[in-house]
Amino acid sequence: MLKATGIYGQITSYLATRGWISATPETPTGLFSLPNELLDHILSFLSVDDLKELSLCSTKYRNLILPVLFRSLIWRRVSDIMEFQNGAKFAYLRPMVRHITICVDEKITVQTVSVNIVACRHLAPAILLFPNITSLAIKANTIEHLEGNLITAILTTISASPIFENIRFFNLQRAYPELNFRRQLEEHVVCNAWDSLSPANQEFLKPWVPEEMYGRIVAFPYPPNLTEACLHVNWFTLVAPDPDASVPDSTRTIHGDCKKTLKKLRIAVNGFLISREKQLLGEARTVGEPFLKVTMLQVDCESFDEMMIPDIAASFPVLERLAIIDVKRTRSQRTEAVLMVAFNGLKQMERLREVRVPWPQYTVGYGWDHVDEAYLEIWGREWVSQEPEFLRRVIFTRNEDRHRWDDVAKKRVSNYVDGMFGFDVVREQKGWYIEVRREFTRRLDAGKEGPFRFEESKFADLFRWEASEIYLRGLLPMDYSAWGF
């Protein structure tokens, strides 16, 4: 055993001065006398280099540190995958891995697509070498046809293994291609993109390349025991589309046994496929098997439609927290029928505790405006008068694209102005009532932050009031990162 100096000596000396341990730096049993939770918390503050140094102190520390160092892997190149396929070198490390991230090149060209396909060909067999992974993240190219086939190829390959049943967390993200390159790759039937792939890559993808490219719903296999999932896809649907209706290409859906185990779900989409006509006519919706355990749902969408809410109400019977993040302002016709269908959908969620949805807005001639606060307040009081057992907070978020004069640039620039309005539900002996909240607005200079971000598989607290006890008017500059994701 090496004499403990450096980081180990610093840790033991500090803990000894606090009276937490009585061991000297030369005896490695001092830290191990602490509870495992406290020991893990202490080690979480160390850098990778410090952990490596600490692992040299003793066999006990090596056995403790190595699972921390190799708990998560990130594969960006084929060489990263090939390294861990070396049985003699990494065989004893594979059981320690719990999370694998597959991150492909974000700059998509014909050459990088070929490289990514080669990586995927080696990826699926490599995942099978890790018996204890519980979390899998894939960042794939958003080439509509190749994207679905790459992911389907990976998940189909590992779905036959017992490892597939151990995965509890699944995160699917997308890497955007350049606009002038999208059509060349998507329409590979009439260009040289498909022909440019090697025969081995074509053979790998061919079983999943359909003859009919458009009008199909892609349903790749999901791990059956998922508890948390984040999906960033182009189009998504919760309902079965009409047989005679056109379906956007590569529309995604969730199916299988994971509907019985999922507890947290986050969906980031460019479009949410719904059937407006049936909802307005009051006909029954075909939503398939519901999500029986999902209590937290977040939907990041580029355009919000109130008709999403009835689909969500029918698909998530035990939902407690709902957050719909609207990226772009939505322009829709203001009709009482649309709003009432949406509000009735919220009322159907009997276990709902907190809800955050975009402010309803509508077109006015060539412009647009928001539903008046008074209307939302009347609706809120009518909802609370029914004495919902669990409801505690309702938030409406508003965003506008305004313009201001920039004295430095001597021109008009765009600003995103956001605000919050809603109410807290208070229960007393006399019954339920609401406390109306009118919160501040914030100003964000356009161009400093992209309006659509989907980077981490995390669920932030989107239901807190920003300065809930201070009622401010006008514009208040705020850090965009503090507003959610």
C-alpha positions in Angstrom: 0.0 0.0 0.0 1.2 3.5 -0.9 1.7 6.0 1.9 -1.3 8.2 1.9 -0.3 11.7 1.0 -1.9 14.2 -1.3 -5.7 14.0 -1.6 -6.1 11.1 0.8 -4.1 12.8 3.4 -6.1 16.0 3.0 -9.4 14.2 3.3 -8.5 12.2 6.4 -6.8 15.1 8.1 -9.9 17.3 7.5 -12.3 14.6 8.9 -10.0 14.0 11.9 -10.0 17.7 12.8 -13.8 17.6 12.7 -13.9 14.6 15.0 -15.6 12.4 12.4 -12.8 9.8 12.3 -10.0 9.0 14.6 -7.7 7.1 12.2 -4.4 8.5 10.9 -3.7 9.0 7.3 -1.7 5.8 7.2 -4.7 3.7 8.1 -7.2 3.4 5.4 -10.0 2.2 7.6 -10.9 5.7 8.9 -13.1 6.8 6.0 -14.6 3.3 5.8 -16.0 3.8 9.3 -18.4 6.4 7.8 -21.8 5.5 6.4 -21.8 4.7 2.7 -24.1 7.7 1.9 -21.7 10.1 3.6 -18.7 8.5 1.9 -20.3 8.8 -1.5 -21.1 12.4 -0.8 -17.5 13.2 0.1 -16.2 11.4 -3.0 -18.6 13.3 -5.2 -16.5 16.5 -4.7 -13.3 15.0 -6.1 -12.1 15.4 -9.6 -11.2 12.5 -11.9 -7.5 13.0 -11.1 -8.1 13.0 -7.4 -10.1 9.8 -7.6 -7.3 8.1 -9.6 -4.8 9.2 -6.9 -7.1 8.0 -4.1 -7.6 4.6 -5.8 -3.8 4.0 -5.4 -3.9 4.1 -1.6 -5.3 0.6 -1.0 -7.2 -2.3 -2.5 -10.3 -1.1 -0.7 -10.1 2.3 -2.3 -9.5 0.9 -5.7 -12.6 -1.3 -5.4 -14.5 1.8 -4.2 -13.2 4.3 -6.8 -13.3 2.2 -10.0 -17.1 1.9 -10.1 -17.3 5.6 -9.7 -14.8 6.4 -12.5 -16.4 3.9 -14.9 -20.1 4.3 -14.0 -20.8 6.3 -17.2 -19.3 6.0 -20.7 -19.5 8.3 -23.7 -18.8 6.9 -27.1 -18.2 9.5 -29.9 -16.0 7.5 -32.2 -15.6 3.9 -33.4 -12.3 3.7 -31.6 -14.1 4.4 -28.3 -16.3 1.4 -28.9 -13.5 -0.9 -30.1 -11.5 -0.2 -26.9 -14.1 -1.7 -24.6 -14.5 -4.7 -26.9 -11.0 -5.8 -25.8 -11.8 -8.6 -23.4 -8.4 -8.9 -21.8 -8.1 -5.2 -21.1 -11.5 -4.1 -19.9 -13.4 -7.3 -19.0 -13.3 -6.5 -15.3 -14.5 -3.0 -15.9 -17.6 -3.8 -17.9 -19.8 -4.9 -14.9 -19.2 -1.5 -13.3 -20.7 0.5 -16.1 -24.3 1.7 -15.5 -24.8 4.4 -18.2 -23.8 4.6 -21.9 -24.1 7.7 -24.1 -23.9 7.3 -27.8 -23.1 10.8 -29.3 -22.6 11.1 -33.0 -21.1 13.9 -35.1 -23.5 16.8 -35.2 -22.2 18.1 -38.6 -23.9 15.8 -41.0 -22.5 15.1 -44.4 -22.4 12.0 -46.6 -19.0 11.1 -45.1 -20.1 11.6 -41.4 -23.3 9.6 -42.0 -21.2 6.7 -43.3 -19.0 6.9 -40.3 -22.0 7.0 -37.9 -23.5 3.9 -39.6 -20.2 2.1 -39.1 -20.2 3.1 -35.5 -23.8 1.8 -35.1 -22.8 -1.5 -36.7 -20.2 -2.0 -33.9 -22.4 -0.4 -31.3 -25.1 -2.9 -30.8 -22.8 -5.9 -30.2 -20.7 -3.8 -27.9 -23.7 -2.9 -25.7 -24.3 -6.6 -25.1 -20.9 -6.9 -23.4 -22.1 -4.7 -20.4 -24.4 -6.8 -18.2 -25.4 -4.1 -15.7 -26.3 -1.0 -17.7 -29.5 0.7 -16.5 -29.4 3.9 -18.6 -28.9 4.4 -22.3 -28.7 7.7 -24.2 -28.6 8.0 -28.0 -27.9 11.2 -29.9 -28.7 10.3 -33.5 -28.8 12.1 -36.9 -32.2 13.6 -37.6 -32.2 12.3 -41.2 -35.8 11.2 -41.2 -35.4 7.8 -42.9 -31.9 6.9 -41.7 -32.5 8.2 -38.2 -35.4 5.8 -37.5 -33.5 2.9 -39.1 -30.3 3.5 -37.1 -32.1 3.6 -33.8 -34.3 0.7 -34.7 -31.3 -1.3 -35.7 -29.6 -0.7 -32.4 -32.6 -1.3 -30.2 -33.7 -4.4 -32.2 -30.3 -5.9 -31.9 -30.1 -5.6 -28.1 -33.9 -6.3 -27.5 -33.3 -10.0 -27.6 -30.8 -9.8 -24.7 -31.6 -9.9 -21.0 -29.7 -6.6 -20.8 -32.6 -4.8 -22.5 -34.9 -5.6 -19.5 -32.4 -3.9 -17.1 -32.6 -0.5 -18.8 -34.6 1.9 -16.6 -33.7 5.3 -18.2 -33.8 6.0 -21.9 -32.8 9.4 -23.5 -33.2 9.9 -27.3 -31.8 13.2 -28.7 -31.3 14.5 -32.2 -28.5 16.2 -34.1 -29.8 18.6 -36.7 -28.4 18.5 -40.3 -27.7 21.5 -42.3 -30.8 22.6 -44.3 -29.2 22.4 -47.7 -28.2 18.8 -47.0 -31.5 17.4 -45.6 -33.3 16.9 -48.9 -30.3 15.2 -50.5 -30.2 12.5 -47.9 -33.9 12.1 -47.3 -34.6 11.6 -51.0 -31.8 9.1 -51.5 -33.9 7.3 -54.1 -33.4 10.1 -56.6 -29.9 11.2 -55.6 -26.5 9.7 -54.9 -26.7 9.8 -51.1 -27.8 6.2 -50.7 -25.5 5.0 -53.5 -22.6 6.7 -51.7 -22.9 4.3 -48.7 -20.7 1.3 -48.7 -22.2 -2.1 -49.4 -21.7 -3.1 -45.8 -23.7 -0.1 -44.6 -26.4 -0.6 -47.1 -26.8 -4.2 -46.0 -26.9 -3.1 -42.4 -29.8 -0.6 -43.0 -31.7 -2.5 -45.7 -33.9 -4.6 -43.4 -35.3 -1.4 -41.9 -35.6 0.8 -45.1 -39.2 0.6 -46.2 -40.2 0.7 -49.9 -42.8 3.4 -49.0 -41.0 6.2 -47.3 -43.9 8.4 -46.2 -47.0 8.1 -44.2 -45.8 5.5 -41.6 -45.5 5.6 -37.8 -42.2 4.4 -36.6 -42.5 2.3 -33.4 -39.1 1.0 -32.5 -38.8 -1.4 -29.5 -38.6 0.2 -26.1 -37.1 -1.4 -23.0 -40.0 -3.1 -21.2 -39.1 -1.9 -17.7 -38.5 1.8 -18.4 -39.2 4.2 -15.5 -38.0 7.4 -17.1 -37.7 8.4 -20.7 -36.8 11.6 -22.7 -37.6 11.6 -26.4 -36.6 14.3 -28.9 -38.3 13.4 -32.2 -39.8 15.2 -35.2 -43.5 14.2 -34.9 -45.2 12.3 -32.0 -48.7 11.1 -31.4 -50.6 9.5 -28.6 -53.7 8.5 -30.7 -54.3 6.2 -33.6 -54.6 8.4 -36.7 -57.5 8.2 -39.0 -57.0 5.7 -41.8 -57.7 8.3 -44.5 -55.6 11.0 -42.9 -52.1 11.8 -44.0 -49.4 11.1 -41.4 -46.2 13.1 -41.3 -43.1 11.1 -42.1 -41.4 9.1 -39.3 -44.1 10.0 -36.7 -43.1 8.4 -33.4 -45.2 6.8 -30.7 -44.7 4.7 -27.5 -46.0 1.2 -27.2 -45.3 -2.0 -25.4 -44.9 -3.0 -21.8 -43.0 0.2 -20.9 -46.4 1.9 -20.7 -47.0 0.0 -17.5 -43.7 1.0 -15.9 -43.0 4.6 -17.0 -43.2 7.1 -14.2 -41.6 10.2 -15.8 -41.8 11.2 -19.5 -40.5 14.1 -21.4 -41.2 14.6 -25.1 -39.6 17.3 -27.3 -41.3 17.5 -30.6 -41.6 19.7 -33.7 -45.2 18.6 -34.1 -47.8 16.8 -32.0 -50.3 14.8 -34.1 -53.9 15.2 -33.0 -57.4 14.8 -34.4 -59.1 18.1 -33.9 -62.4 17.2 -35.7 -63.2 14.3 -33.4 -62.6 16.3 -30.3 -64.8 19.2 -31.4 -67.6 16.7 -32.3 -67.3 15.0 -28.9 -66.5 11.6 -30.4 -64.5 9.0 -28.5 -60.8 9.1 -28.9 -58.7 6.0 -29.8 -55.7 6.5 -27.5 -54.6 2.9 -27.1 -53.4 1.5 -23.8 -52.9 4.3 -21.2 -49.7 5.0 -19.3 -50.7 3.6 -15.9 -47.9 5.0 -13.7 -46.8 8.3 -15.3 -47.1 11.0 -12.7 -44.9 13.6 -14.4 -45.1 14.7 -18.0 -43.4 17.5 -19.9 -44.0 18.3 -23.5 -41.6 20.7 -25.3 -43.2 21.6 -28.6 -42.5 24.2 -31.2 -46.2 25.1 -31.5 -48.9 24.5 -28.9 -52.4 23.4 -29.7 -55.1 23.3 -27.1 -56.3 20.0 -28.6 -53.3 18.3 -27.2 -54.8 18.4 -23.7 -57.7 15.9 -24.2 -55.3 13.4 -25.7 -53.0 13.8 -22.7 -56.0 13.4 -20.3 -57.1 10.2 -21.9 -53.6 8.7 -22.0 -52.3 9.6 -18.5 -55.0 8.7 -15.9 -52.8 9.2 -12.8 -50.9 12.3 -14.0 -49.9 14.7 -11.2 -47.7 17.3 -12.8 -48.1 18.5 -16.4 -45.9 21.1 -18.1 -46.3 22.1 -21.7 -43.5 24.3 -22.9 -44.4 26.3 -26.0 -41.3 27.4 -28.0 -43.0 29.4 -30.7 -46.0 31.6 -30.4 -49.1 29.8 -31.6 -51.7 31.4 -33.8 -55.1 29.7 -33.8 -58.7 30.8 -34.2 -60.3 31.8 -31.0 -63.4 29.7 -30.6 -65.2 28.9 -27.3 -65.5 25.3 -28.4 -61.7 24.9 -28.7 -61.0 26.5 -25.3 -63.8 24.6 -23.5 -62.5 21.2 -24.9 -59.0 22.1 -23.6 -60.2 23.2 -20.2 -62.5 20.2 -19.8 -59.5 18.0 -20.6 -57.6 19.6 -17.7 -60.6 18.9 -15.4 -60.6 15.3 -16.4 -57.2 14.8 -14.8 -58.5 14.2 -11.3 -55.1 13.6 -9.7 -53.5 16.7 -11.2 -51.6 18.8 -8.6 -49.7 21.3 -10.7 -50.1 22.3 -14.4 -48.2 24.7 -16.6 -49.5 25.4 -20.1 -49.0 28.2 -22.6 -51.4 31.2 -22.5 -54.2 30.7 -25.0 -53.9 33.1 -27.9 -55.7 33.7 -31.2 -55.5 35.6 -34.4 -57.0 39.1 -34.9 -57.0 40.1 -38.5 -53.4 40.2 -39.5 -52.2 40.3 -35.9 -52.7 38.2 -32.8 -53.6 38.6 -29.2 -54.0 36.6 -26.0 -57.1 35.5 -24.2 -57.9 38.1 -21.5 -56.8 37.4 -17.9 -60.3 37.9 -16.7 -61.6 34.9 -18.8 -58.9 32.7 -17.4 -59.7 33.8 -13.8 -63.4 33.1 -14.3 -62.6 29.7 -15.7 -60.2 29.0 -12.8 -62.8 29.9 -10.2 -65.3 27.7 -11.9 -62.8 24.8 -11.8 -62.0 25.3 -8.1 -65.7 25.6 -7.3 -65.9 21.9 -8.1 -63.4 21.3 -5.1 -60.7 19.3 -6.9 -59.0 17.2 -4.3 -55.4 17.4 -5.4 -55.1 20.6 -7.5 -52.7 23.1 -6.0 -51.2 25.4 -8.7 -52.1 26.4 -12.3 -49.7 28.5 -14.4 -50.1 30.1 -17.8 -47.0 31.3 -19.5 -47.0 33.9 -22.2 -44.3 34.8 -24.7 -44.4 37.6 -27.3 -42.0 38.6 -30.0 -41.7 42.4 -29.6 -39.3 44.9 -31.1 -37.2 47.6 -29.5 -34.8 50.3 -30.8 -31.1 49.4 -30.2 -29.2 52.6 -29.7 -25.8 50.9 -30.3 -26.8 49.1 -33.5 -29.1 51.8 -34.6 -31.8 49.4 -35.6 -34.9 47.6 -34.3 -34.1 44.2 -32.8 -36.5 41.4 -31.6 -37.1 40.6 -28.0 -38.9 37.7 -26.4 -41.1 39.0 -23.6 -42.4 36.4 -21.3 -44.9 36.6 -18.4 -46.7 34.3 -16.0 -50.3 34.4 -14.8 -52.2 31.8 -12.8 -53.5 30.9 -9.4 -52.8 28.9 -6.3 -55.5 26.7 -4.9 -56.0 27.2 -1.1 -58.1 24.9 1.0 -59.7 26.0 4.2 -62.5 24.9 6.4 -65.0 26.9 4.3 -63.9 25.2 1.1 -61.6 25.9 -1.8 -60.7 29.3 -3.2 -57.9 30.7 -5.5 -55.2 33.2 -5.0 -54.5 34.9 -8.3 -50.9 35.5 -9.2 -49.8 38.1 -11.7 -46.0 37.7 -12.0 -43.4 39.8 -13.7 -42.4 39.7 -17.3 -38.9 39.2 -18.6 -37.0 40.4 -21.7 -34.6 38.3 -23.7 -32.7 39.6 -26.6 -33.2 37.4 -29.6 -30.2 35.5 -30.8 -28.4 35.1 -27.4 -30.2 31.9 -26.7 -31.8 29.4 -29.0 -35.5 29.2 -28.1 -35.4 25.4 -28.2 -33.0 23.5 -26.1 -33.0 19.8 -25.2 -29.7 18.8 -23.7 -30.2 17.0 -20.5 -32.4 14.2 -19.3 -33.6 16.1 -16.3 -36.9 17.4 -15.0 -36.6 20.9 -13.6 -39.0 22.4 -11.2 -41.1 24.3 -13.7 -43.9 25.0 -11.2 -42.2 27.6 -8.9 -43.3 31.2 -9.0 -40.4 33.5 -9.9 -40.5 36.1 -7.1 -44.0 34.8 -6.0 -44.4 37.4 -3.2 -43.3 40.4 -5.2 -45.8 41.8 -7.8 -43.7 43.6 -10.4 -44.9 45.4 -13.5 -43.1 46.2 -16.7 -39.9 44.5 -17.9 -37.4 42.8 -15.6 -34.2 41.3 -17.2 -33.7 37.7 -16.2 -31.3 35.0 -16.9 -32.9 32.7 -19.5 -31.3 29.6 -17.9 -33.3 30.2 -14.7 -36.6 30.0 -16.6 -36.7 26.2 -17.1 -34.7 24.1 -19.5 
